[in-house]
Amino acid sequence: MARQAVPLAQAYRLLNHGPTVLVGAAAGDRHNVMAAAWCMPLDFDPPKILVVLDKATYTRELIEQSGEFAISVPPRALLSATVAVGNRSGRDGDKFGPLGLHHFAGDQVAAPLIEDCLAWLECRVVPEPHNQSRYDLFIGEVVAASADDRVFSGGRWHFRPEDEALRTLHHVAGGAFFVTGESVDGN
Amino acid sequence: MARQAVPLAQAYRLLNHGPTVLVGAAAGDRHNVMAAAWCMPLDFDPPKILVVLDKATYTRELIEQSGEFAISVPPRALLSATVAVGNRSGRDGDKFGPLGLHHFAGDQVAAPLIEDCLAWLECRVVPEPHNQSRYDLFIGEVVAASADDRVFSGGRWHFRPEDEALRTLHHVAGGAFFVTGESVDGN
C-alpha cells in the first residue's frame, strides 16, 4: 500500500458512505484514540466534518486542549481493535500497545493517525461552544486528507475481490457491524 | 412486510450504520422529498438526529415552515428513484408521481413517509438558527420510529439471502453507492 494525498475537495468522499471511524487526539505528551460511529461530512470545500464526542471521553479532553483531531477509517482487519478501542478508556492506561495499534504523525496536526487504516482526515476544531457543550457535537475543518491507494484512488473507494479484509465497517450497536458491500451505480 | 413501531431508545440503530436517506417534508398542501447522505444520530434517548439540508432545497423551505420532517431509509430496490430524487427539485414539479414514489402519513408528523422504504423516523426540528444558517445543519428530535419487520426487528437490522433487494444504500459520490454488506461481530 501507499498512503496518497486526497485533494481536500474530495475529502468528504472518505466518509460519505457512513463508515465507523477512529478518532485520535494528542495534547502535550498525552495521546489517545477512540471509536465513533457518529461522524459525517458537513461541507465540501473547504471540507468540514461532524463528530459526536461524549463528555466522558479522554479523547475529547485532549481535543479540547489541542483544538485538533485525526480521523482514521479502519478496515475489517481491525474489527476487534475497533471494538476494543471503543470499550476502553485512555484514562485507564495506554490503548495503543495492548491493542496492537500503531500510529504515525500527520502532515498538518499532531493528533495520531492510526496505522493499517484506509483513510485519514486531519482536522482542526471549528469552535462552537454551544454545540460542544449541549450536544457533544464537534465541527472539524479538514486540513489534510490521505488514503490507502489500494482501496481509494481517483476520488473513489474500490474494493477488489482480494481486498475483503480492507473493506470499511458500519456499526449497528453493541459490537455488531456491517461490512461495506457491493458497489452499485444509480445512474 | 409489516411496519412495526421501533422503541424510541432504539431509533438511532436505524441510522447508525450510515445509510443514505430520503427526507420528506410538507407545509400546507405542499410536500416534497429529497435525498441526503449527510444524516446521522446525535443522541440516544430522547433520540435526536442531524441532517444537512442545502439552502437551495425546496424540502428545506417546507421544513422551515412546518418544523417537521420525516426520514425514510430506502432499499436497493429504490436505488434509481433515490438518485433521481436527489437530482430534481420539487420546485420544478411534483417528484412523487413521475418517479413512482408513494407516501403515507406518519403517526406524529404531517411530513410524508415514503412507501417501500425500510425504516422511518418522524422528527420535529430542534431550532438552532445559528447551525441552520451557517452550516445548513438541522437537528431533529425523533418522535416516532418504525421499520419493516422483514429486515429490522429486535433492535437489529438483519438481511437474509432473499433480502438482497432490501439492503440499505450508502452514497459515495455522483450516483455511485455501496450496498450494506455482510454482518460481522467484533466481540
Interface residues (C-beta under 8 A of the other chain):
Chain A: R13 N16 H17 G18 P19 A37 W38 C39 M40 P41 L42 D43 K48 L50 V52 R76 L79 S80 T82 V83 H130 N131 Y135 D136 L137 I139 G155 R156 W157 R167 L169 H170 H171 V172 A173 G174 G175 A176 F177 F178 V179 T180 G181 E182 S183 V184 D185 G186 N187
Chain B: R13 N16 H17 G18 P19 A37 W38 C39 M40 P41 L42 D43 K48 L50 V52 R76 L79 S80 T82 V83 H130 N131 Y135 D136 L137 I139 G155 R156 W157 R167 L169 H170 H171 V172 A173 G174 G175 A176 F177 F178 V179 T180 G181 E182 S183 V184 D185 G186 N187
